[in-house]
């Protein structure tokens, strides 16, 4: 699938960073997402929540970018959560058995609890 680009909106709620993604998360757009994630890895961030509710498609490079975020969270003992997986994206996560690996929530309110 050709990249149609990705929009990234950032919100900071007292150290809880929410990244809302819109568009395809593929090999062309994953570096942009990685750059935004990386800029928050070094800060006094409590948690990063990635909203995928407007991501209709993710490929292996997109998954690798999210795994990188998860690894950061483990090494820094901070939260890294996903929210709003679309049916197609959720299917991909199920096939890859990643739903058991990531903290996945249906809504932002749920994802913000216990951070």
C-alpha positions, 0 to 999 in steps of 0.5 A, spaced: 500 500 500 502 506 498 503 511 503 498 517 504 502 520 509 500 521 516 498 526 521 500 526 528 497 531 533 500 531 540 497 533 547 501 533 553 496 532 560 501 533 566 506 529 563 502 524 559 503 525 552 497 523 547 499 522 540 493 521 535 495 518 529 491 519 522 492 515 516 496 509 514 502 507 518 507 504 513 514 504 511 513 511 509 510 514 515 513 510 520 520 514 521 515 520 522 512 517 528 518 514 530 521 521 530 515 524 535 516 518 539 523 519 540 523 526 542 518 524 548 523 518 550 528 523 553 523 528 557 520 527 564 514 523 560 510 519 565 506 515 559 505 515 552 498 514 549 498 512 542 491 513 539 490 509 533 483 510 532 484 513 525 489 509 522 486 504 517 492 500 516 499 498 519 505 494 516 511 491 519 515 498 520 509 501 523 509 495 528 516 495 529 515 503 531 510 501 536 515 495 539 520 500 539 516 505 544 514 499 548 521 497 549 523 504 551 517 504 556 520 497 559 527 500 560 524 507 563 519 504 567 514 508 564 507 507 561 506 506 553 499 504 551 495 504 545 488 506 544 482 505 539 485 500 534 481 499 528 478 493 526 483 492 521 489 494 525 486 490 531 486 483 526 494 485 525 495 485 532 491 479 533 495 475 528 502 477 530 499 476 538 501 483 540 494 484 543 497 480 549 504 484 549 501 491 549 497 495 553 491 496 549 484 500 551 478 502 547 478 509 549 482 515 551 479 515 558 480 508 559 488 509 557 489 515 562 486 511 568 492 509 573 498 512 569 
